[in-house]
């Protein structure tokens, strides 16, 4: 489903300004696998996810999603690719003039889902993340952690083949974090491949998936996070 072949990402060209964010990464995430990228701030986790979505291109190497080389895609190809992805990022935004339910419904309608199905699926996904009672709240009426859960629900509502989740439990309390962890663990059983990026060793262990440790842009030997 996802494969990186000798991928490096370098920022800057001038002397002294060259930063290697990722260095010679090679790994594969198989269909319906749950993989957890774990590492500290600056390890390269978010950069890696941006290479998968095509927001950035590798300096060297190849990124493939379902056999398609992301770095060779033009605007139309990237648009098609992104329709198959669910992306939850730390700097995501909700439409301020739409309710939690309206934000999810809007995305589903834009993808061609019928009105009744879009509303039903949007509501069901909000319930899954514990926000059924808040479905009619506008973003400014929600706490920060609740807005983050709406963003996660929006990524899940499209039923993506591949979900990319960057720090999905950041700013959530223990109860909400546990709920999100349970939901993420269930995704492979639904046919969704899942890649989670996190600083939290506790979350990496709780998800019970394949652990890929990053440090200074380099992949460490696989195993239980330390």
Beta strands, then each sheet from edge to edge (+ up, - down):
strand 1: 2-11
strand 2: 19-29
strand 3: 34-38
strand 4: 60-65
strand 5: 68-69
strand 6: 85-88
strand 7: 162-166
strand 8: 193-198
strand 9: 210-215
strand 10: 218-219
sheet 1: 2+ 1- 4+ 5-
sheet 2: 6+ 7+ 8+ 3+ 9+ 10-
end
